[in-house]
Amino acid sequence: MTFQEVFINNLRNIRKDRKISQLKFAEMCDSSQRYIAAIEVGKRFPSPVMIERMAAALNIESYYLFQSRAEEAQTLTPLQRERLLSRIGNLIDQELAAQHWKP
């Protein structure tokens, strides 16, 4: 995945996770919906100033927009960590039950 693709995926995913439309996000960044859409499809790339505005609008540090999945795993919130561990535990329990294994 390219540097730009990492940025685009992170930006889009964070925006959507927070249920912010492109139009609302553009307003939050003092920009246009057309510009945000062009960024999210890889036709444009924002300036450092715009990246800072975007990060501020999402209430995150700007470097987070450039983190790959491996780096992202190290920055889970406590709630995200708890949910992930719970899901992993459930999957392990299901797998053990399917194998009829009892601790």
Secondary structure, 3 states (H helix, E strand, C coil): CCHHHHHHHHHHHHHHHCCCCHHHHHHHCCCCHHHHHHHHCCCCCCCHHHHHHHHHHHCCCHHHHHCCHHHHHCCCCHHHHHHHHHHHHHHHHHHHHHCCCCC
